[in-house]
Amino acid sequence: MLQDSVIQAKHLVDKAYTETRNKLKQRLRREAVSSSDAMAFFKQPVALSRNAIRAADYMDVTLQILSEKLKYIYPGPFNISDVLTAEQKEILNKLTGCAYQFLPKVCRPSLYRTINGECNNRKNPILGASNTGYKRILPPEYEDGISLPRGWTESQKINGFPLPKAREVSNEIVRYTTNSLVVDTDRSLMFMQWGQFLDHDTDLSPDTPSRSAFFEGVDCETSCARAHPCFPLSIPLNDPRIKNQSDCIPLFRSAPVCNLVTPLREQINVLTSYVDGSQVYGSDSVAATKLRNLTNNLGLLAINQKYTDNGRPFLPFSGNNADMCTTTNMSAGIPCFLAGDSRVSEQPGLTTFHTLFLREHNRIATQLHTLNPHWSGEKLYQETRKIIGCILQKITYKDWLPLLLGGEMSGVLPTYTAYNVQEDPRVSNVFTIAFRMGHTLIQPFVYRVGDGYQPFKKDPAVPLHQFFFATWRIVNEGGIDPLLRGMLANSAKLNQQNQIVDDELRERLFKLLKRIGFDLAAINIQRGREHGLPGYNAWRRFCGLSAPKNVDELAIVLNNRTLAKKLIDLYGTPENIDIWIGGVSEPLVPGGRTGKLLSCLIGDQFRRARDGDWYYYENDFVLSSDQKYSIEKVTLSRIICENTNITEVPLNVFLGNRYPMDFVPCSRLPQMNLSPWKESPEFGRVQSAVLAGQLLDIHRAVHKPLLCCLSCGLCVIVMSKCEPLALSDVLSMVEQDFIKDISVLCSIQLSSNPD
């Protein structure tokens, strides 16, 4: 029965995958793409992620088939996971391919991160790695207790009330007229754009690759039926845009992760959870190799071979002859770009940041080659990748997060002390929704500014929806410099309780070729339900905040009775309010750009991602003091100066700056000092310290003489003056490979302390 069920499941899944892929290719050729196609295009898993998701879908469908076959044997409600024996689960793991996802990992000390995040935590090597599940802070709340989203059955009541349609909440709470938009005079569009670039370093929940229901055969793009994996958004009465109530906004469930430990559905994160530059370098070995220039031995990333940006490189193209980008202007024929994250071409600000850090990698690698001409291409690549990761961490934790979290920063993200092997760095499931607060900062226009911050000659302010996937505009209309100047000199949108998300995102998301657009606010709400996230009050309680029971108490929390009444009219009780709309509706904390609840959830994530990251740049084992000092002096302003033709920038690019009073010449900004990376005895000690630190972290119980030997990696290199314990004396305490790894380190000893 097990084998037959897996064969049947594979047939259903493979058939649905193939049909979906063929239909999308046909629409791309016919230039008949929809907003749904756009969403699918950049959220489709690739390479190793696709294999992991296919295995998870095989498992998910197999379990559904088995449940159907066994319901006559178990007439009452039952969980299929509880019925299967350990041996049967092992068989299913092997037959579906899930077993491959959990193969034992061999972790050896390394100067550099693995590309997929494995072995960062050496006690639990897959913690924070790509293609693993999200962390659950609170247990999921699924309609059936296992996998069905909250609100799957629209008539079903939760806490005595049915959930409102996500689109209805968007219409009633989020909607406002663009001409009344208030800008944030204290935050630039660079502040908004860094948030999205950062998010694409830490999490991506791809849709399941099928656009057809596995069992019913329903085409989710033409039907509004709710059949797995279709979870469309229903249209409420009197919708201001969509008049046909039988219509819907398509939405597809996030892909699951292989999991037989519990029957509860968990979504997959195909990125590493660490702030490590995976949006630049990729999150698996296949992607990383595609992004490298392997034609020489210089450690460079690949660049575009067809076009340049005023003499500077563009990102390489993806290599697809027909993709979402070419459909935006077939005569231009400019395809999508290739980067470490598949969403690189979604909108121009994102593409700009990806391009900037491609150039910064190649600039640093070139300088390191000058400093160390004997280094191999692999060494140059890995050292540069490490530096870029540290730069991203410094900008995020020291420059950006304080402006996001404001007065809540010290409470939710205290000062770094040391690496904690017990800390779980995985991205929490709720963070994937909470961090979408960044959508409240997005302006409805893409601004471009000319040389000397003079008006751009052509279309200085383009509606955002006209720039979705429009790579041709970047290549043919001035490159990234006008876009950067536009973000430096213009303000972000201010999130206000009556101006949450602009209609460019609420009515025209991924609107292509005059076709209907999506509603990002409604999708955020629906996605939270699809992930089984509990309601607003559950998260308030988790954060130690009050849990309002009625409109009066909610009005106090929101400091807005009108908004509180609207929410209660929709949801019936604060318990049911969806986490995203509840979070973005709260008043902003002093000096920050989130409310108290989102400050708590976002701060929790970045604290765990920092403290649970062995390679975080402030960990004493990772960099020398001189290297750390160099990293601390890096600013995004200087990176822009180094990699563009822009000659004037603000000192702090994230603040609201006005030209010319807040801008300075690039010549006033110090360049990054790379001399601490020149190979020398000191550099060698740093390299030894990295390895020693990892070994000490794994084996804390080693005898003092052995610890003494290891500690020399931090000290002066001299001839050995201590006698390490004989191998036979320590075999009972540490593994054979550990002894081999430290054999070199034990020849390094501190002359002043031979004990």
N, C-alpha and C positions, 0 to 999 in steps of 0.2 A: 504493500500500500504506500509506503514512504517513497519508494523509487518512482512508482507510477504518478504520484502526486507531484513530485518534483519535475518529471518529464512534462506533465500537463502544464505546470506553472511556467516552465521555460518557454513552452510553445506560445502561451498567451502573452507573456512579457515580450518575447522577441518579436512577435507579430505586431504588437502595439508600437514598439520602438521603431520598427522598420517603416510602418505606415506613417508615423509621425515625421520621420526624417525625410521620406520621399515627398510628402505633401509640402513640407517647408521648402525643399529644393525647387519644387514646381512653382510655388508662389514667388520665390526669389527670381526665378527666370522670367516669370510673367509680370514682374513688378507689381504684384498684387498682395504685398505684405500688409499685415494688420498690426495694431498695437500689441496684440497677443503674441504675434511672431517676434516682435521686438523684445518683449519680455523674455520669451523663450530663448532667443538667440544668445543673449549674454549670460543667461543663467543655466545654459546647458552644460552638464559636466563633461570633462574631456579627460583623455589619457587614463591614468590610474584611478582617478575619481569616478570615471564612468564605469570601470570594472567593479569598483566597490559598491556603487549604487545599483548596478544590475544584479549583483549577488544579493543585495538587501531586498530588492524587488522580487527576485526569485523566492527568497525566504518568506517574505510577507504574503505573497500569493499562494505559496505552498501551504502555509498555515491556515489561510482562509479555505483552501480546498479541503484540507484535513478536517477542519472544523465542520464543514458541511457534510463530509462523509461520516463523521462520528456523532452527529447530533441525534441519530436514532439509537445509538448505544447510550449516550448521555442526554436524556430528554430534557433535563433542567439546564439552567445557565452553567457554563463551564469555560475555563480558560484553557486553550489548547496547550499552552506552555506547561500547565500543571499536570496535564494528562500524559505528556511524553516522558519517557524515561531518559536518564542521562545518556545511555547508549544511543537511543533514537535521536536525541538532539545532536550528538556527535556525528551521526550518519547524515543528518540534514545539513549540518555545517559543511561537511565535505562535499555533498552532492550539489549544494547551491553555490559553493565557492566562498562562503562566509569564513570557512576555516582559514583561508589564506590571509584574511584580515587580522588574524590573531596569532600568527606564527611567533614563536619566541624571538625576542630581539637580543642580539649580542652587542653590548655597548662597551666600546673601548674609549679610553681617554682621548679627547680630541681638542685641538686648538680652536676648532670652528664648529658652529652649529651644523647639524644635518639639514639638508634642504627641506625635509618634510617634518622637522620638529621632533623626530624620535630621539630618545636618549638624552634629552635635556634633563629630565628627571630620571636618574639612574636606578631608583628603586621601582619606578613605574614607567618604563621607557616610552609607552605610547601616550602618556599624559600630555595634552596640548599638541599632539601631532595632527597632521592633516588626515582627512578621511576617517575621523572618529566622531563620536557623538558629543553633543553639547552637555554642559553641566546643568543639572537641575538643582536650583536653590530651594524651590518648593516643589512638592509632588505635582505632576500634571493633573489637570482636571479635564478629562475627556468625557464626552456625552455618554458613552457606553462604558466608561471606566478603563478603557484599553487604548482606543485609537481614534474614535470618531471626534471631530472637532466640536467645540462648544458652539451651539447654534446650528448644527447639521440639520436637525429637525426643527424647523422654525417655530412650530407650535409648542414645543416642549418648554416647560417652565423651569427656571433656575431661581432658587430662593423665592419662589412664588410668582415670578414674572418671566415672560418670554424675552429673549434678547432682541433688541431692535435690529433692523437691517443695518449693516455697516454703512451703506450708502446713505441711509436716512440720517445717521449720526453725522456723517460728513456734511450733508446738506444743512442740518440744523445748527451744528456747533462750529464747523470749520469754515464754512463759506463766507466770503466777504467780497466786496468789489475792489478790483485792483487799483482803481484810481484813488482809493483812500489809504493805500499802503503807507505805513510808517517805517522809515529806515532807522537802523541802529547807528547812531552817530559815534558810538564808541567801539564798534567792531567792523572790520573790513570784510569784503567778500573773500579775502584770503583766509580769514578765520573760519568761514563756512566751508571753504574748499579743503582745508587741511582735515577737517572732521571727516569728510567723505573719503579722502585719500587714506586716512588712518583706518577707517572702518574696513576698507578693502584690503588692509594688511592682516586683519584678524578674523573675519568671518564671511562666509558665503554659504547660503543654504540653497543649493540648486533645486529647481523644480524636478520632479521625477521626469525622465525623458519622454514619457508617453503623453500624447494629447488625446488618447482614446482610453475609455474605460476598459480595464483588463477583462472583466467578465461580461458586462452588458454589450460591449462593442460600440458604445455611444461615442460619437465624435464630440469632444468637450468644447470644440471651437464653434460648433453650429448648434449645440443643444445646451439648454439651461438645466438639464437634469443633474442631480447630485449623485454621481456614481464614481467611486474611487478610480482615479485620483482627481476627479473634477470637483471643485468646491466654489462654484460661481457665486457672484454677488447679485442678489435679487434687487430689483428696482422698486423703490417705494412709490406710493401714490403722489401725484403732483410733482414729480421730479422736474427740476428746472431745465434739464437738457434732454434726458432720455424719456420720450413720451410713451413708448410702447412698454407697458408693464410686464409683458410676457418676455421681454428681452432681458439680458443680464450682462454683467461684466465678467468675462472668463477669468478664472483663477485655478491654478493647479497646485496640488499639495507639494510641500517640500519633500525632497527625497529622504527616505529613512536610512538608518544605519543598521548594519547587521547586529542583532541582539536577541539571543535566546536565554539570557539570564533572567529577563523579565518580559512579560508580554506587552508592557507599555511601550507605545510608539515613541521613538526618539529620532530627531532629525540629525542629519549628518552635517558636519562642518568640513568642507573640502580644503580649507586653509589651515595654516598653523595658528594657534591661539596667541602666539607671542608677537610683540612689536619687534619684528625682525627683518622687515623689508621684503616680505614674500610677495607683495604687489609689484615689486621691482624684479625679483629673481625667480618667482614661482614657488609652488609648494610641493612639487614632486620632481624626481630626477628627469623625467621625460620633458616636462615644461622647461626646467632649468637649462637643459642642454640646447633646446631650440633657441633660447635667448642669448646664447654665448657666441662670440666670434672665435671659432676654433681654427681659422685659417692662419693664425699667427700664434706666437707664444707670449702675448702681452697681457693676457687676463682681461680682455675687453668684452663688453657686451656688443651684440650685433646691432648695426644701424641700417637705416633705409638706404638702399642702393640706387634708388631712382630719383629721389628729391632731396634737396637740402633746404634749410631755413636760414637764408641769408648767410650761407657758409657754415652753418652749424647743423648737426645731424638731427633728423627726425627718427622716431621709432621705426623699426622695420614693419612691413605689412604682414598681415596674418597668413597670406598665401592662398586664401580662398578666392576663387575667381568670381563667385557670386555670394555676396554677403549683405548684411543689413545696411552697411555703409554705402555700397555702390548704388543701392536702390534710391537713396536720397537725391542722387544726381547722376543718372546713367551716362550722360554725355561726358561728365568729368571722369568717371571710371576710377575713383579713388577708393580702394578697399579699406577695411578696418585695420587698425594698428595691432601689433602684437606686444604684449607685456606680461608681467608675472600674474596679473589678474585679468580675467576675461572681460571685465566691464570697462576696460581702458577707453573705449571709443564712445561710451554712452553719452557723454556731453563734454564740451571743450575744456572746461576748467580741469576736469579729471585728466584728460589727455595731456594738458599742459604740465601738470605735476609729474606725471609719468615720464614725460620727455625731459623735464628738468633733472630728475634723478638718474635717468639713463646717462645724460651728459656728465653729471657729477661723478658717477661711477668711472666713466672712461677718463675723466680728468684726473681723478685720484690715482687710478691704476697706472696712468702714464707717468705721473710724478713718482710713484713708488718704484717704477721700473728704472727711472733715472737715479734714484737713491740706492737701489739694489739691483744693478743690471744682471746679476747672476741668478736672480730668482726665476723660477719657472713660471709659465703662464698660469698654472693651477695655483701656485702660491700667491701670485699677484691678484688673481680673481678672488680667492678666499680672504685675503687680508683686506681687500677693498670692500668686499661684501660685509665683512665684520665692521669696518669703519662706518659704512652707510647705515647699517643696523643701529650702531651706537648713536649716530647723528639723529636718526629718526626718533630714538628713545629720548634723547636730550630735548629736542624740539617739542615733543609731545608732553613730557612730564614737567619740564621746567618753564616752557614758554606758552603752551597752549592750554593745558588742563587747568592751570590757575585762573585763566580768563573764562573758562567754561564753568567751573565749580564755585568760583568766587569765595565767599565767606565760609562755605561748607568744606573747602579743600582740606584743611588741617584735620577735620573730624573724620572724613571718609577716606582720605588718602594721606596718612601721616608720613613723616620723613622716613626715608629708606634707612634701614639698619644693616641688613644682611640677607643673603639667600636663605630661604627656608624650604628644605626638601619636603616638608609636610604640607606646603601650600599647594592648592589645586589651581593651576593657571588656566584651565580650560575656559573658553568663552561660555558664559551662562546663557541658557536659552532665552531668558527674559532680556538680556542685554541686546540680543538681535532685534528686539522690538523697541526697547528703551532708547537705544542710540539713534533711532530714527527721528528723535527730536531735532536732528540736524535739518530735516525737511522744512522746519519752521523758519529757518534762516535764509532760505533760497529766494533770491530776487526773480521776478518774472522775465527779466531781460539778461542777455549776455552783453556785457559792455566791452567795447574795444576802444583803446586810446592810442593815438599816434606818437611819433617821436617827440621828445620834449614835453610829453603829456598834453599835446595839442589834439584837437578833435580828429578822430579817425575819418579818412576821406569818404569811405563807403560804409553805410549802415553801422554807425557807432553803437546803436542799441538794437539788437535783434531779439525778437521774442524767443524765449528759451526753446519752445517746441520746434522751432525751425533749425535748431542746432543739434537736436538729438541725432547721433550717428553721422553727423555731417563732417566727416574728416576732410572732405574736399574744401570746406571753408578754411580749415587750418592750413592746408597745403597751398591753396591758390589765393588766399586773402591775407597774406602777411605773416603767417607763422604764429608762434606762441607769444612773441613780445607784446603785441597789442592786447592780447588776452590777459597777460600778466599785469600790464599797466592798468587795465580796466579793473582787475581785482584789487590792486594796490590802492587805487584812487577812488574806489566806490565802496559804499557801505553795504553791509549785509542787511537783510530784512530783520526787523525786530519782532520777536514773537510776543504778541499781545493776545489777551483772552478773546478778543473779537476779531483777531487777524492771525489765524494759526497757520494755514497753508494756502499759498496763492493758487488761483485757478489755472495757471500754466501747468501746475502739477495735479490739480484736482479735477480738471476737465480735459486737459490736452497732453497728458503724459504719454510719450511715445506716439504722438499723433503724427503719422506719416502719410504723405501723398493724399492729404485731405480726408483721411479716414478717421473714424471715431477714436478719441483718446481715452486713456484710463484715468481712474481717480486714485491717486497715491494715498490720500488720507484714509479712504475706505479700505484700500488694500492693506494698509498697516493694521487696521482694526481686525480685518478678516484673517490676516496672517497670525496675529496673536491668538485668535480662537483656534486656528488650524494647528498651532503648536501646543494647544492644550494649556495655555497660561491662565492661572487663576485670575480673579477679578481684582480691582483696584485696592480694596481694603486689605486683602491678604498680603499685598506687597507693602502697604503702609504699616501693617503690624510687624512684618519682617524687619522693617527699618526702624522700629521703635517709635513710630509716629501714631497719632490718634487715628481711629477708624470711625469716621462719621456714620451715624445711623439714619439720619434723616436730612431733609433739605436745610434745616436750620444749622445743623452741625457742619454740613458740607459747605454752606455759605461762609462759615467762619474759616474753614480750611482754604477755600478758594478766594476769600475776601471779595466775593462777588455773588450776590444773591440771585441775580438774573441768570447767570450761567449755571448756578447750582440747581435752580428750578428747571431749566431746560434739560439738564442731565437726568434729574429725577423723573421728569415727564417721560423721557425716553426709556430709562432703565428700570424705574420703579424703586430701586434701592441702590445705595452706593456700593454694595457688595458686588453688583453685576457690572459696574462700569469697566470697560476694557482698559487694560493697562496703558496703552498708548495714549488714548484720548484723555484719560485721567491724569497721566503724567504731564502732558504738554499743556493742560488747562490750569495747572497750578501757577501761582505768581512766582516770578523769578526771585532767587535768593540774592541778597545784596552782593553786588560785584560779579555775579555770575549770569549764566544764560540758561539755567534750568531751574525747575522747582525743587523742593526738598526731596521728594520721592525719587526723581530721576538722578539727582545729585548722589543719593545713597546708592542706587543700583549701578550707576556708571562708575562712581568711585570705587565700589566693591570690585568691579571687574578689573579696573586698571591697577588696583592694589595687588590683587592676586596674580595678574599677568606680570607684574614687576617682581614681587617677592618670590614667586615660584619660577622665575627664569634664571637659570644658572649663568647665562651669558649677558644678563643686564649690565650695562656699562659701569654702574657704580659698585658692582661686586668687586671687592679688592683683588680677586684673583684674575680678573679679566683684562685689565689694562694697567700699564705703569702709571705712576702719578703724573708724569709728563704727558703721556698719551691722554689721560683723563682730562688734564688741564686743557689740552688742545680741543678735545670734544666739547668741553664746557663753553669754549669761546665761539663755537660755530653758531651762526644765525642763518635763518632762512633768507634774510636780506643779502648776506654775502654769497650764498649759493646762487641766488638770482644774478648777482653781479658777475660771478665767475662763468656762468653758462648761458648768458644772453647778451644782446647788444644794448641792454638797458644800462644807463649811466647814473641814474638817480633813484634812490629807494628810501623808504622810511626806515628808521632804526628798528622799530617793531612792526612787522608787516601785518600783525593780527589786529592792531588797534585801528580805530577810525582815523585815517590820515587825510590831510588836505594838501594839495600841491599849490604852491611850493613850500609853504611854511613848515611842513612836517617831513620834508624830504632832504636827504643829504647826498653828496657825491659818493659814488662807490669807493673813491680813493680814500675816504675817511674811515672805511671799515677795514679792520685788520684781516689779512688772509689767514687761512688755516695753516698752522704749522705742522708739517708732516715729518719734520726731522726726528721726532721720537720713534718713528718707524724705520729709521735707517738701521740696518743690522749691525749689532755691536754686542759686547758682553752684556750690557744692560738689557738690550732687546732679547738676548738669549735667556736671561734670567726671567723675563716676563713670560716667555713661551714656556719655560719650565714650571713657572708658578701656576699657569693655567692647568697643566697636567697634574701637578702636585695637588692643587686645590680640588680637582675632581676626584683624585684617588683618596684624599683625606675624607671627602664627603661620603664616599662609598664605605670606607673601612675606618670607622672611628675607633675601633677597639684594638688597633695595632699597638705592639709594645713601644715603649718610649724610645729605645734606640732606633727603631724603624721610623718613627715619627720624626726624630731628630734628622735622620737622613733625608726624609722627604722635604723637611722645612728648608733645606739648603737651596731649593729652587728660588726662594725669595731673597737669597743672600749673595755674598760675593763668591764667584766661581774660583775655587782653588783646588789643589790636590786633596784627595780624600784623606781625612784624618780620623774617621770613625770606621769601625768594623760592623757592617750590617749583620744581623742575625743569619745564621745558616738557614738555607732553604728548608731543611728538614724540621727546624725549630718552629717554623711559623705556618707550615702547611695546614695545620689544624685550625688556623685562625683566618687565613685568607686563601683565595683561589690561586691556582697555578698561573693563570694568565695575568693576575694582578702582580705577582712577583716578577714576571717577565717585564711588565710595563714599567716597573719602578727601578729596574736594574740600572738603567742609565742615570736616573735621578740620584740614586744612592752613591754615585761616584762624585757627587757634588757636595761639599761639606764646608761648614763655617769654621774658619781657622781659629777664631777667637773663642769658640765654644765646642771643643771636641767631645763634650759629654753627649 
